[in-house]
Amino acid sequence: MHGFIGEFFGTAILIIFGTGSCAAVNLKKTYATGADWTYISLSWGMAVTMGVYVAGMLGSDGHLNPAVTIPYALFGLFSWHNVLPYLLGQFLGAFVGAVLVMIQFGAHFKATKDEASGNTVGIFATKPAINSPLFNFFSEVIATFAFVFTLLNLGNFTTGLKPFIVGMLIFVVGTGLGSTTGFAINPARDWAPRFAYTIMPVPNKGSAHWSYAWVPMCGPLLGGIIATAIEVAVK
């Protein structure tokens, strides 16, 4: 239960701050409307930092991400007994976090209407800058590989200043590799908020673009598996 609780609340905090920054930038009449990519990348980095701190204090390993949990289990770095509670916590926490952001920005969703497409699902889930599924997939594989491979060399990243280092890692992944697809690097971070956007009564919402959703699911998982396999082989 500690693993589930930590992953649930940690991922919820991650999504509240992360998608909250996207809502602030993309919705009309907020004080942050139109802020740049650096603002978003730094916000997501700090969102992950705070999520890892919360998760660690509540008794989990601070994965917050199936692309960490599943590869770690596949290569013996994490118990399979804990995989399902971690995954449930990650997806449910991400869903709840997204719903809270919808409430927080309710008035701004009402004020934002694109006649062609409605409010963008990009507030809650990723979408490519250029729609090229093969290259989008490779982008997610590469970005997640770089993230997980670095993470593997941090040891227990829930202690001391390491959550801050993880946040800076997310920041540099965002600025260096994330501008092609919005750097999901986390299936729960993408799918659960995308599902929330699909079923919740968000004013003026547009398409959830589920036809693209295989990319932020499969790309991060493969990238995480490759990174963990190399780390285990090298050590």
Secondary structure, DSSP 8 states (H G I E B T S, - for coil): -HHHHHHHHHHHHHHHHHHHHHHHHHSTTSTTTT--HHHHHHHHHHHHHHHHHHHHHTTS----SHHHHHHHHHTTSS-GGGHHHHHHHHHHHHHHHHHHHHHHTHHHHHH---TTT-B-GGGTS---SS--HHHHHHHHHHHHHHHHHHHHTTSSTTSTTHHHHHHHHHHHHHHHHTTTT-----HHHHHHHHHHHHHS--TTB----GGGTHHHHHHHHHHHHHHHHHHHHH-
